[in-house]
């Protein structure tokens, strides 16, 4: 009888141990349930910080518009924000690949060694903070939430989290909007009349090639800058003496572009505002203009009529 009790007691202990193991496994499974990286709606985020080697560009949302507060509140490229939102919203955290402190150092997701530290805030309150480290594969990064030890292999591309604030700048910040009615460049003046461009040089009219002129003007609509000019670049420029000035009237509002050149560097300014770097090719296509470029070529028929008219005039004089 006593032996039977011992066997039953042993079986009970085994059952208890098995139950404990199963409960532990279930708890572990719940702990690592598939969950979204972004715990809130991206619309609730109004500040983004991306830290890399001491550089931490700040992107702020002001009245539904994203700006760069450390770059004179210049506008942010909406495409970059959308790309970031899509990337964060698509990531889900499942089973971790590691969780030790030595692994965090090896995968560069530790507090003192990381490739990127990304912070998303709402009214100054952190909503999501994580480290990005080494890449375990194509378009993947090791990731660790700042408040956890688990390290994940997340489907993320590092370029989405660029720490150069100029990369977030809306490069079309100086692009012209609206329908153009007038333009002035140097001593050339153009005006749109009945869907045809009329041209003058020093108050003397000449026939303009509307198609060529419109092609040149349209370049201001697709104008893209490279970056905001830094202080050293500004010191090399005489902002009171642009190399060329172009004024364009669209929707009854006149916009003035000033162009500057310093050795091999090229710059542009709109309406006396910020100065931006400009690609050399863009600078050339916008500034190397003259009458010959826009003057219409007379057709052979028109040229013959002019010659006949000249002969008739000569004959009548004879």
C-alpha positions in Angstrom: 0.0 0.0 0.0 2.8 2.3 0.9 4.6 1.5 -2.3 1.4 2.4 -4.2 1.2 5.7 -2.5 4.8 6.5 -3.4 4.1 5.7 -7.1 1.0 7.9 -7.1 2.9 10.7 -5.4 5.7 10.4 -8.0 3.2 10.6 -10.8 1.6 13.6 -9.3 4.9 15.4 -9.1 5.6 14.5 -12.7 2.2 15.9 -13.8 2.8 19.1 -11.9 6.2 19.5 -13.5 4.7 18.8 -17.0 2.0 21.4 -16.3 4.5 23.9 -15.2 6.6 23.4 -18.3 3.6 23.7 -20.6 2.4 26.9 -18.8 5.9 28.3 -19.1 5.9 27.6 -22.8 2.5 29.2 -23.3 3.7 32.3 -21.4 6.8 32.4 -23.5 4.7 32.1 -26.7 2.5 35.0 -25.5 5.6 37.1 -24.7 6.8 36.7 -28.3 3.5 37.0 -30.1 3.7 38.7 -33.4 3.2 42.4 -32.8 3.6 45.7 -34.7 6.8 47.7 -34.3 4.8 50.9 -34.3 2.5 50.9 -31.3 0.5 54.0 -32.3 -0.9 55.4 -35.5 1.8 57.4 -37.4 -0.6 60.3 -37.5 -0.1 60.7 -33.8 3.7 61.3 -34.3 4.8 64.9 -34.6 8.5 64.6 -34.2 11.2 62.3 -35.6 14.8 62.1 -34.5 17.4 59.9 -36.1 20.8 59.7 -34.3 24.0 58.6 -36.0 27.5 59.4 -34.7 26.4 62.6 -33.0 24.2 63.8 -35.9 20.5 63.9 -35.1 18.3 65.6 -37.7 15.0 66.7 -36.3 11.8 66.6 -38.3 8.8 68.3 -36.9 5.1 68.4 -37.9 3.7 71.9 -37.8 0.0 72.4 -38.8 0.1 69.1 -40.7 3.3 70.1 -42.6 6.6 68.4 -41.9 9.5 70.9 -41.6 13.2 70.9 -40.6 13.5 73.2 -37.6 17.3 73.2 -37.7 17.2 74.2 -41.4 15.2 77.4 -41.1 11.9 75.4 -41.0 12.3 74.4 -44.6 9.7 71.9 -45.9 10.4 68.1 -45.8 10.0 65.9 -48.8 6.5 64.4 -48.4 7.7 61.3 -50.2 10.4 60.6 -47.6 7.8 60.8 -44.8 5.5 58.4 -46.6 8.4 56.0 -47.2 9.2 56.1 -43.4 5.6 55.6 -42.4 5.3 52.6 -44.8 8.5 51.1 -43.5 7.5 51.4 -39.8 3.9 50.3 -40.4 4.9 47.1 -42.3 7.3 45.7 -39.6 6.0 43.1 -37.1 8.2 41.7 -34.3 8.0 37.9 -33.9 10.7 35.6 -32.5 13.9 37.4 -31.5 17.3 36.2 -32.8 19.1 37.0 -29.6 18.7 38.8 -26.3 22.1 39.0 -24.5 24.0 42.1 -23.9 27.0 40.7 -25.8 24.7 40.0 -28.8 23.5 43.6 -28.6 27.1 44.8 -28.9 27.9 42.4 -31.7 24.8 43.3 -33.7 25.4 47.1 -33.0 22.0 47.7 -31.2 23.4 48.5 -27.8 23.1 51.8 -26.0 26.7 52.7 -26.7 27.2 51.0 -30.1 24.5 51.4 -32.8 24.1 52.4 -36.5 21.0 54.4 -35.9 18.9 55.4 -32.9 15.4 56.3 -34.0 12.9 58.2 -31.9 9.3 59.0 -32.6 7.5 61.5 -30.3 4.2 63.1 -29.8 4.2 66.4 -28.0 7.6 65.6 -26.6 6.6 62.2 -25.3 8.4 59.2 -26.8 6.1 56.8 -28.6 8.7 54.5 -30.1 12.5 54.3 -29.7 14.7 51.7 -31.1 18.2 50.9 -32.3 19.2 49.7 -35.8 22.4 47.8 -36.2 24.0 45.4 -38.6 22.3 43.8 -41.5 21.6 40.0 -41.4 20.5 40.0 -45.1 19.1 42.0 -48.0 17.0 45.0 -46.8 17.1 43.7 -43.2 18.5 45.3 -40.1 19.0 44.0 -36.6 16.6 46.0 -34.3 16.2 46.3 -30.6 13.6 48.4 -28.8 15.3 50.6 -26.2 13.2 49.3 -23.4 13.7 45.6 -24.2 16.6 43.1 -24.5 15.3 41.0 -27.4 16.9 41.6 -30.8 15.0 41.1 -34.0 15.8 40.8 -37.7 13.5 43.4 -39.1 12.6 43.9 -42.8 13.9 47.4 -43.0 16.2 49.3 -45.4 18.8 51.5 -43.6 18.6 54.3 -46.2 15.0 55.1 -45.0 16.5 56.3 -41.8 19.0 58.8 -43.2 20.7 60.9 -40.6 21.6 63.7 -43.0 19.0 66.4 -42.6 19.6 67.7 -46.1 18.3 64.3 -47.4 14.9 65.1 -45.9 14.7 68.5 -47.6 12.0 69.0 -50.2 14.3 69.6 -53.2 11.4 71.2 -55.1 11.2 74.0 -52.6 11.9 76.7 -55.2 9.8 75.3 -58.0 7.4 77.7 -59.7 3.7 77.2 -59.5 0.8 78.5 -61.6 0.4 79.5 -65.2 3.1 81.9 -66.5 2.1 85.1 -68.2 5.3 87.2 -68.3 9.1 86.7 -68.0 12.2 88.9 -67.9 15.8 87.8 -68.2 18.5 90.4 -68.6 17.3 92.8 -71.3 14.8 90.3 -72.8 11.1 90.6 -72.0 8.4 88.1 -72.8 4.6 88.2 -72.5 1.9 85.6 -73.3 -0.8 87.0 -75.6 -3.5 84.8 -77.0 -1.4 81.7 -76.2 1.6 83.0 -78.1 4.7 84.5 -76.5 5.7 88.0 -77.6 9.3 89.1 -77.2 11.2 92.3 -76.9 14.8 93.1 -76.5 15.4 96.6 -75.2 11.9 97.6 -76.2 12.4 96.3 -79.7 10.0 93.5 -80.7 11.2 90.3 -82.3 9.6 87.0 -83.3 9.9 84.5 -80.5 9.8 80.7 -80.8 7.0 80.0 -78.3 7.9 76.3 -78.0 11.5 76.9 -77.1 10.6 79.7 -74.7 8.0 77.5 -73.0 10.4 74.7 -72.7 12.9 77.0 -70.9 10.2 78.4 -68.6 8.9 74.9 -67.7 12.3 74.1 -66.2 11.4 76.5 -63.4 8.3 74.4 -62.7 10.5 71.2 -62.3 13.4 73.0 -60.6 15.2 71.0 -57.9 17.9 72.2 -55.6 20.6 70.2 -54.0 20.9 71.5 -50.5 20.7 74.7 -48.4 24.0 76.7 -48.8 26.1 76.6 -45.6 27.8 79.6 -44.0 31.2 79.0 -45.7 29.5 79.0 -49.1 27.5 82.2 -48.3 30.8 84.0 -47.4 32.1 83.4 -50.9 29.1 85.1 -52.6 28.2 88.7 -53.2 24.4 88.4 -52.6 23.9 91.9 -54.0 25.4 91.1 -57.4 23.8 87.9 -58.9 25.3 86.7 -62.1 21.8 86.6 -63.6 18.3 87.5 -62.5 15.1 86.0 -63.9 11.6 87.3 -63.1 8.5 85.3 -63.9 4.9 86.4 -63.4 2.4 83.6 -62.9 -1.1 84.0 -61.6 -0.5 87.7 -61.3 2.4 87.2 -58.9 6.0 87.9 -59.8 8.7 85.6 -58.6 12.4 86.6 -58.9 15.3 84.1 -59.1 18.9 85.2 -58.5 21.7 83.0 -59.7 25.2 83.0 -58.2 28.5 81.3 -59.1 31.6 80.8 -57.0 34.4 78.9 -58.8 32.9 75.5 -59.5 29.9 76.0 -57.1 26.5 77.2 -58.3 23.6 78.7 -56.2 20.1 80.1 -56.6 17.8 82.3 -54.5 14.1 82.9 -54.8 12.5 86.2 -53.9 15.5 87.2 -51.7 15.0 84.2 -49.4 17.4 81.3 -48.6 20.3 80.5 -50.9 20.5 76.9 -52.2 23.1 74.9 -54.0 22.3 74.0 -57.6 23.6 71.3 -59.9 26.0 72.7 -62.5 23.8 71.3 -65.4 20.7 72.9 -63.9 22.5 76.2 -63.5 23.6 76.1 -67.1 20.2 75.3 -68.6 18.6 78.1 -66.7 21.1 80.8 -67.1 22.8 80.4 -70.5 20.1 82.2 -72.5 20.1 84.9 -75.1 17.9 86.3 -77.9 19.3 83.8 -80.5 18.1 80.9 -78.3 14.4 82.1 -78.3 14.2 83.9 -81.7 11.9 82.2 -84.2 13.4 80.8 -87.4 11.6 82.3 -90.4 10.2 79.7 -92.7 11.4 79.5 -96.3 8.1 80.8 -97.5 8.1 83.7 -95.2 11.7 84.5 -96.2 10.7 84.5 -99.9 7.8 86.8 -99.2 10.2 89.2 -97.4 12.6 89.0 -100.4 9.8 89.7 -102.9 8.5 92.6 -100.7 12.0 94.0 -100.6 12.4 93.8 -104.5 9.0 95.4 -105.0 10.0 98.2 -102.7 13.2 98.7 -104.6 11.5 98.6 -108.0 9.0 101.2 -107.0 11.8 103.4 -105.8 13.5 103.1 -109.2 
